[in-house]
């Protein structure tokens, strides 16, 4: 890209948390490598956290507290980092990985994937969140979501595959005009040579994605990761066995979904209905 740098949590607070991590590690007599191995993070990630350059995510903080024998101190600190942007700490690392990914495979169930959303649709989706956060924050969140789409326009874009469950294309989030614009954008995306777009139709007799949405990601170091979100958190999955399971699910979803031509036909029919 490179992408425009995002606002981050307060840097002073990040440095303080990083110093707490380093102090706890040294007090335990552990090297960075040893701690990184026991909490299952890259040593570079741990070094960045200790230097205050990377957010300490709550799930990592919990593991550190257990390994270092701390009474939840790092977990409290991670959850209370003052945010100056709209990106929660638990999603920070995924955003960084997404921006540099070699390949992304994305299965979504309730909304159009963020990388394929129009401005109007993104604003409407973010406006549906409860509690309502106000128009100013919605505009900031919308801008950041669209900024992520810059990876689609890299000189060598990532290999992109999307499987979208049909209900996400049936809800008219934002009203008819927003809905029509979003369908047209998806139809255009379906013709792009760097994007594989398939719809998982309603009425099928077998469904590999009933446990919810997820994303598969390949890093520039050829590491395979997975990411999924819940109502109030998320998981960046590194365990090769777990990533393999989700990869198998994605392969099955692609076989159960409409092929490329059928997907374009469905989008054309939906456009004809609005």
Beta strands, then each sheet from edge to edge (+ up, - down):
strand 1: 103-108
strand 2: 159-165
strand 3: 195-200
strand 4: 214-218
strand 5: 224-229
strand 6: 234-237
sheet 1: 3+ 2+ 1+ 4- 5+ 6-
end
